Amino acid sequence: MLKALCLSVWLGLSLVSGAQAASVVFLNPGNADETFWVSYSRFMQGAAQNLGMSLRVEYSGRDRQRVLHQARQALQGPQRPDYLVLVNEQYVAPEIIRLSRGSGVRLFLVNNGLTVDQARQVHEYPDRYPPVLGTLTGNDEEAGYRMLKTLVEQLPPAALEQGVDLLAFSGLKHTPAAQLREQGMHRALAELPGVHLRQLVYGEWSRQRAYEQAQLLGARYPRTQLVWSANDEMAFGAMQAFEEAGRVPGRDVMFSAVNSSPQALQARIEGRLSVLMGGHFSLGGWAMVLLHDDAQGVPIGQLLARPRPVPVLQLIDAVKARRWLTLEQQGDYGLDFKGFSAVGKAPGYRYPFLKDAMDY
C-alpha cells in the first residue's frame, strides 16, 4: 500500500531550446488508485510530454503528514525541481509555502487555493512566506449552484408546490473546493423555497462512507427526491443505498455529481445521474502550460497576481458524456498543449482556458 501511495511517475527528460527541460513535482493529495486524481495526473503528464517538460507525481493518500514529508523532500532534498505544484487540501499550503523559503523552487497552487485567512497570514509575514507564482482554481461555487438548479429544473412543477426533500453529501470540511460547492448549493436553495435540505453530511469524498450515511438518511427521510453530491464517488455510494431500498435512480430519486470519470459519464448517458458537472481535472494541465511559459520567460506572474477561478466545470449532458468517454482514452484528451502556450504568440495573447470554458 505504501508503495502505491508513493508511486512516482517520471516523464522523459527532453530538451527545450538546448537547455534541460523545466522540472515539476506535483503533490497529488489523492490515492494512486483514485479515478479522479489518477486522471488528473494523466492529463498533466500529457501536457508535460507535449510541452517537453519533466513531471514527477507523488500521491499522499490524503495523509497530511505524508504530503508535508513529500514537500520537504522536494524542497530541501538534493534533486529539487524548478516548480512544485500543490493542492491546499486539509489546509497544508501555508506550511509548504514556509518550507519553500530559500529553496529556489517556485510554487503553484491548483484546485484549492489559500483561504481568506491563510492569504492574509501569508501577506502579513512576507519574511516567513515567500510569494507563490500563481493559483488556478475551478468555478466550484458556480458548479454547486448549477447542480442543484439543474436538478430542480427536471422536476414537474407540481413537485415544488408540494415540497421536495433534498439530501447533500459534501467532501472534507477542510477543503476549500468542497466549501465553495456547498456555498453554491446554499445560494441555489435561497432561490428555491420549495426545496427542503433535510441534512448535509460530510462523506469525505468516499463511496463507502456516503453509502453508510445514505443508509441511515434514506430511512430517516423516506420522501427524499433529490441527492446533491460534491463528487461522483459519494453519489454512487448514496445511489447504492437507495437502490437497495428499492428506489430507482433517475426516476424515484434524482442524483447529481461532480467529476468526469468513465463510470460517471456512463451513468449520465444511462440517466442514473440526472446532473453531472465535470472538467476540473484539466486544471493541472493548464498549470503546466503556464509553468512552461514562465520557464521560457513569459511574465505570467502579472497575469496571476490574484487567484482566479477558471470556468472549467461545465454541465455534461448525454451527448457530451459520449464524446468525453471517447476522449478519455487519450491521456491528453487529444489536445495540443503547445497551441495554448503564449510562447511565440503576438503581444496581447490571452490564454483561452483563462477566459472561456473549455468545450472539448
VEXDREN-2710 file (C-alpha; in Angstrom, 1 decimal):
% VEXDREN-2710
k/r/px/py/pz
1/MET/0.0/0.0/0.0
2/LEU/2.8/2.4/0.9
3/LYS/4.5/1.7/-2.4
4/ALA/1.2/2.5/-4.2
5/LEU/0.8/5.8/-2.3
6/CYS/4.4/6.7/-3.0
7/LEU/4.0/6.0/-6.7
8/SER/6.2/8.4/-8.7
9/VAL/5.8/8.8/-12.4
10/TRP/8.8/10.3/-14.3
11/LEU/8.2/11.6/-17.8
12/GLY/11.1/11.9/-20.3
13/LEU/13.8/14.4/-19.9
14/SER/13.5/16.2/-23.2
15/LEU/15.5/19.3/-24.1
16/VAL/14.0/22.7/-24.7
17/SER/16.0/25.2/-26.8
18/GLY/19.2/23.4/-25.9
19/ALA/18.6/23.6/-22.2
20/GLN/17.4/20.9/-19.7
21/ALA/13.6/20.7/-19.6
22/ALA/11.8/22.5/-16.8
23/SER/11.1/20.1/-14.0
24/VAL/7.9/19.9/-12.0
25/VAL/6.8/17.9/-8.9
26/PHE/3.1/17.5/-8.3
27/LEU/1.9/16.7/-4.8
28/ASN/-1.2/14.8/-5.6
29/PRO/-3.5/14.7/-2.5
30/GLY/-5.4/11.6/-3.6
31/ASN/-4.7/7.9/-3.8
32/ALA/-2.8/6.2/-6.6
33/ASP/-6.0/4.2/-7.4
34/GLU/-8.5/7.1/-7.2
35/THR/-10.1/7.7/-10.5
36/PHE/-10.3/11.5/-10.4
37/TRP/-6.7/12.1/-9.1
38/VAL/-5.2/9.5/-11.5
39/SER/-7.0/11.1/-14.5
40/TYR/-5.8/14.5/-13.2
41/SER/-2.2/13.3/-13.2
42/ARG/-2.6/11.7/-16.6
43/PHE/-3.8/15.0/-18.1
44/MET/-0.8/16.8/-16.5
45/GLN/1.5/14.1/-17.9
46/GLY/0.1/14.5/-21.4
47/ALA/0.7/18.3/-21.1
48/ALA/4.2/17.7/-19.8
49/GLN/5.1/15.4/-22.6
50/ASN/3.7/17.6/-25.3
51/LEU/5.5/20.7/-23.9
52/GLY/8.8/18.9/-23.3
53/MET/8.8/19.1/-19.5
54/SER/9.7/16.7/-16.8
55/LEU/7.0/15.8/-14.3
56/ARG/7.0/13.7/-11.2
57/VAL/3.8/12.9/-9.3
58/GLU/3.7/12.0/-5.6
59/TYR/0.4/10.6/-4.1
60/SER/-0.2/11.3/-0.4
61/GLY/-3.4/9.3/0.1
62/ARG/-5.0/12.3/1.9
63/ASP/-2.4/11.9/4.7
64/ARG/-1.4/15.4/5.8
65/GLN/1.9/14.3/7.4
66/ARG/2.8/12.4/4.2
67/VAL/2.3/15.4/1.9
68/LEU/4.4/17.6/4.2
69/HIS/7.1/14.9/4.2
70/GLN/6.9/14.8/0.4
71/ALA/7.1/18.6/0.2
72/ARG/10.3/18.6/2.4
73/GLN/11.9/16.1/0.2
74/ALA/11.1/18.1/-2.9
75/LEU/12.1/21.5/-1.4
76/GLN/15.1/20.5/0.7
77/GLY/16.4/17.4/-1.0
78/PRO/19.4/17.1/-3.4
79/GLN/17.2/17.0/-6.5
80/ARG/15.0/20.0/-6.3
81/PRO/12.5/20.7/-9.2
82/ASP/12.1/24.0/-10.8
83/TYR/8.4/24.0/-9.8
84/LEU/6.3/22.4/-7.1
85/VAL/2.5/22.2/-7.8
86/LEU/0.3/21.6/-4.7
87/VAL/-3.3/21.4/-3.6
88/ASN/-4.4/23.2/-0.4
89/GLU/-6.3/20.1/0.8
90/GLN/-6.5/19.9/4.6
91/TYR/-5.1/23.4/4.6
92/VAL/-1.5/22.3/4.0
93/ALA/-0.4/25.2/1.7
94/PRO/0.9/27.8/4.2
95/GLU/3.3/25.3/5.8
96/ILE/4.6/24.2/2.4
97/ILE/5.0/27.8/1.4
98/ARG/7.0/28.4/4.5
99/LEU/9.2/25.3/3.8
100/SER/9.9/26.7/0.3
101/ARG/11.7/29.7/1.7
102/GLY/15.3/29.8/0.3
103/SER/14.8/26.6/-1.8
104/GLY/14.8/28.2/-5.2
105/VAL/11.7/26.2/-6.1
106/ARG/8.7/28.1/-7.3
107/LEU/5.3/27.1/-6.0
108/PHE/2.0/26.9/-7.9
109/LEU/-1.4/26.1/-6.3
110/VAL/-4.2/24.2/-8.1
111/ASN/-7.8/23.3/-7.4
112/ASN/-7.8/24.5/-3.7
113/GLY/-6.2/27.9/-3.2
114/LEU/-5.5/29.7/0.1
115/THR/-8.4/30.6/2.3
116/VAL/-9.1/34.3/3.0
117/ASP/-7.4/33.9/6.5
118/GLN/-4.5/32.0/5.1
119/ALA/-3.9/34.6/2.4
120/ARG/-4.0/37.3/5.0
121/GLN/-1.5/35.4/7.1
122/VAL/0.9/34.9/4.2
123/HIS/0.6/38.5/3.1
124/GLU/1.3/39.9/6.6
125/TYR/4.5/37.8/7.0
126/PRO/6.5/38.0/3.8
127/ASP/9.8/37.2/5.6
128/ARG/8.2/33.9/6.6
129/TYR/6.2/33.1/3.5
130/PRO/7.8/33.7/0.0
131/PRO/5.5/34.6/-2.8
132/VAL/3.6/31.9/-4.8
133/LEU/3.9/32.1/-8.6
134/GLY/0.2/31.6/-9.1
135/THR/-3.1/29.8/-8.3
136/LEU/-5.6/28.2/-10.6
137/THR/-8.9/27.1/-9.1
138/GLY/-12.2/25.9/-10.7
139/ASN/-15.6/27.5/-10.6
140/ASP/-16.7/25.4/-7.7
141/GLU/-19.2/27.7/-6.2
142/GLU/-20.9/28.1/-9.6
143/ALA/-20.8/24.3/-10.0
144/GLY/-22.6/23.7/-6.7
145/TYR/-25.2/26.2/-7.7
146/ARG/-25.8/24.9/-11.2
147/MET/-26.0/21.3/-10.0
148/LEU/-29.0/22.0/-7.7
149/LYS/-30.7/24.4/-10.1
150/THR/-30.5/21.9/-12.9
151/LEU/-31.7/19.0/-10.7
152/VAL/-34.8/21.0/-9.8
153/GLU/-35.5/22.0/-13.4
154/GLN/-36.1/18.4/-14.1
155/LEU/-38.9/18.1/-11.6
156/PRO/-42.5/18.5/-12.6
157/PRO/-43.9/21.9/-11.4
158/ALA/-46.3/20.3/-9.0
159/ALA/-43.5/18.7/-7.1
160/LEU/-42.2/22.1/-5.9
161/GLU/-45.6/23.2/-4.8
162/GLN/-45.9/20.1/-2.6
163/GLY/-42.3/20.5/-1.3
164/VAL/-39.2/18.4/-2.2
165/ASP/-36.8/16.8/0.2
166/LEU/-33.0/17.1/-0.5
167/LEU/-30.0/15.3/0.9
168/ALA/-26.5/16.7/0.4
169/PHE/-23.1/15.0/0.5
170/SER/-20.1/17.2/0.8
171/GLY/-16.4/16.3/0.8
172/LEU/-13.8/17.2/3.5
173/LYS/-14.6/20.1/5.9
174/HIS/-11.1/21.5/5.5
175/THR/-11.1/21.5/1.7
176/PRO/-11.9/24.9/0.0
177/ALA/-13.4/23.3/-3.1
178/ALA/-15.9/21.4/-1.0
179/GLN/-16.8/24.5/0.9
180/LEU/-17.3/26.5/-2.3
181/ARG/-19.6/23.8/-3.8
182/GLU/-21.6/23.9/-0.6
183/GLN/-21.9/27.7/-0.8
184/GLY/-23.2/27.4/-4.3
185/MET/-25.8/24.8/-3.3
186/HIS/-27.0/27.1/-0.5
187/ARG/-27.2/30.0/-2.9
188/ALA/-29.5/27.9/-5.1
189/LEU/-31.5/26.9/-2.1
190/ALA/-32.2/30.5/-1.3
191/GLU/-33.9/30.8/-4.7
192/LEU/-35.9/27.5/-4.3
193/PRO/-38.3/27.8/-1.4
194/GLY/-40.0/24.6/-2.4
195/VAL/-36.8/22.5/-1.8
196/HIS/-36.0/21.5/1.7
197/LEU/-32.5/20.5/2.7
198/ARG/-33.1/17.8/5.3
199/GLN/-29.4/17.1/6.1
200/LEU/-25.9/17.8/4.8
201/VAL/-23.2/15.3/5.7
202/TYR/-19.5/15.1/5.0
203/GLY/-18.8/11.9/3.0
204/GLU/-15.1/12.8/2.8
205/TRP/-15.2/12.0/-1.0
206/SER/-15.6/8.3/-0.1
207/ARG/-18.1/6.0/-1.8
208/GLN/-18.2/3.7/1.3
209/ARG/-18.8/6.4/3.8
210/ALA/-21.5/8.0/1.7
211/TYR/-23.2/4.6/1.3
212/GLU/-23.2/4.1/5.1
213/GLN/-24.5/7.6/5.6
214/ALA/-27.2/7.2/3.0
215/GLN/-28.5/4.0/4.5
216/LEU/-29.3/6.0/7.7
217/LEU/-30.5/9.1/5.9
218/GLY/-32.7/7.3/3.4
219/ALA/-34.6/5.6/6.3
220/ARG/-34.8/8.9/8.2
221/TYR/-36.1/10.9/5.3
222/PRO/-38.1/8.5/3.1
223/ARG/-39.6/11.3/1.0
224/THR/-36.1/12.2/-0.4
225/GLN/-36.3/13.0/-4.1
226/LEU/-33.0/14.8/-4.7
227/VAL/-29.4/13.9/-3.8
228/TRP/-26.7/16.5/-4.3
229/SER/-23.1/15.2/-4.1
230/ALA/-19.8/17.1/-4.3
231/ASN/-18.2/14.2/-6.2
232/ASP/-19.1/11.1/-8.1
233/GLU/-17.8/8.6/-5.6
234/MET/-20.2/9.8/-2.9
235/ALA/-23.1/10.0/-5.4
236/PHE/-22.5/6.3/-6.3
237/GLY/-22.3/5.3/-2.6
238/ALA/-25.6/7.1/-1.9
239/MET/-27.1/5.7/-5.1
240/GLN/-26.3/2.1/-3.9
241/ALA/-28.1/2.7/-0.6
242/PHE/-31.2/4.0/-2.3
243/GLU/-31.2/1.2/-4.8
244/GLU/-31.0/-1.4/-2.0
245/ALA/-34.0/0.3/-0.5
246/GLY/-36.0/-0.2/-3.8
247/ARG/-35.6/3.3/-5.1
248/VAL/-34.7/3.7/-8.8
249/PRO/-32.1/6.4/-9.7
250/GLY/-33.4/8.9/-12.2
251/ARG/-37.0/8.0/-11.5
252/ASP/-37.7/7.9/-7.8
253/VAL/-34.6/9.8/-6.7
254/MET/-32.5/12.1/-8.9
255/PHE/-28.8/12.3/-8.3
256/SER/-26.2/15.0/-9.2
257/ALA/-22.4/14.7/-9.1
258/VAL/-19.1/16.4/-9.9
259/ASN/-16.3/14.5/-11.9
260/SER/-16.0/13.0/-15.3
261/SER/-14.8/9.5/-14.5
262/PRO/-15.8/6.9/-17.1
263/GLN/-18.3/5.5/-14.6
264/ALA/-19.9/8.9/-14.1
265/LEU/-20.1/9.6/-17.8
266/GLN/-21.7/6.2/-18.4
267/ALA/-24.2/6.9/-15.5
268/ARG/-25.1/10.2/-17.1
269/ILE/-25.7/8.5/-20.5
270/GLU/-28.0/6.0/-18.8
271/GLY/-29.8/8.6/-16.9
272/ARG/-28.8/7.2/-13.5
273/LEU/-27.1/10.5/-12.8
274/SER/-29.5/13.3/-13.7
275/VAL/-26.9/16.1/-13.5
276/LEU/-23.2/15.9/-13.9
277/MET/-20.5/18.6/-13.7
278/GLY/-17.0/17.9/-14.9
279/GLY/-13.8/19.3/-16.4
280/HIS/-11.8/20.4/-13.3
281/PHE/-9.3/17.5/-13.9
282/SER/-7.9/19.8/-16.6
283/LEU/-6.6/22.5/-14.2
284/GLY/-3.3/20.7/-13.7
285/GLY/-2.7/20.6/-17.4
286/TRP/-3.4/24.3/-17.8
287/ALA/-1.0/24.9/-14.9
288/MET/1.7/23.0/-16.9
289/VAL/1.2/25.4/-19.8
290/LEU/1.7/28.4/-17.5
291/LEU/4.8/26.9/-15.9
292/HIS/6.3/26.1/-19.3
293/ASP/5.8/29.7/-20.4
294/ASP/7.2/31.0/-17.1
295/ALA/10.3/28.9/-17.7
296/GLN/10.5/30.4/-21.2
297/GLY/10.4/34.0/-19.8
298/VAL/6.8/34.8/-20.3
299/PRO/5.7/37.1/-17.5
300/ILE/2.8/35.0/-16.2
301/GLY/3.2/36.5/-12.6
302/GLN/1.5/39.7/-13.7
303/LEU/-1.4/37.7/-15.1
304/LEU/-1.8/35.6/-12.0
305/ALA/-1.3/38.3/-9.4
306/ARG/-4.7/37.4/-8.0
307/PRO/-6.0/33.9/-7.7
308/ARG/-8.7/33.3/-10.3
309/PRO/-11.4/30.7/-10.8
310/VAL/-11.2/29.1/-14.2
311/PRO/-14.5/28.2/-15.7
312/VAL/-13.5/24.5/-16.3
313/LEU/-16.5/22.9/-14.6
314/GLN/-19.4/22.6/-17.0
315/LEU/-22.6/20.6/-17.3
316/ILE/-22.2/17.3/-19.1
317/ASP/-25.3/16.1/-21.0
318/ALA/-25.6/12.6/-22.5
319/VAL/-24.1/13.7/-25.9
320/LYS/-21.1/15.3/-24.3
321/ALA/-20.7/12.3/-22.0
322/ARG/-20.4/10.0/-25.0
323/ARG/-17.8/12.3/-26.6
324/TRP/-15.8/12.6/-23.4
325/LEU/-15.8/8.8/-22.9
326/THR/-14.0/8.5/-26.3
327/LEU/-11.5/11.3/-25.5
328/GLU/-10.9/9.9/-22.0
329/GLN/-9.0/7.0/-23.7
330/GLN/-6.3/9.6/-24.6
331/GLY/-4.4/10.9/-21.6
332/ASP/-4.2/14.4/-23.0
333/TYR/-7.8/14.3/-24.4
334/GLY/-6.3/14.8/-27.9
335/LEU/-5.2/18.4/-27.1
336/ASP/-2.1/20.2/-28.5
337/PHE/-0.9/22.0/-25.4
338/LYS/1.8/23.8/-27.3
339/GLY/-1.0/25.6/-29.1
340/PHE/-2.2/27.0/-25.8
341/SER/1.3/28.4/-24.9
342/ALA/2.0/32.1/-25.2
343/VAL/5.5/31.5/-26.5
344/GLY/5.8/32.9/-30.0
345/LYS/2.3/34.5/-29.9
346/ALA/1.6/38.1/-30.6
347/PRO/1.5/40.6/-27.8
348/GLY/-1.9/40.6/-26.1
349/TYR/-2.4/36.9/-26.5
350/ARG/-4.9/35.6/-23.9
351/TYR/-4.9/32.0/-22.7
352/PRO/-8.2/30.5/-23.8
353/PHE/-8.6/28.5/-20.6
354/LEU/-8.5/31.6/-18.5
355/LYS/-11.3/33.4/-20.4
356/ASP/-13.6/30.6/-21.7
357/ALA/-14.9/27.3/-20.5
358/MET/-13.2/24.5/-22.5
359/ASP/-15.7/22.6/-24.6
360/TYR/-13.9/19.6/-25.9
END
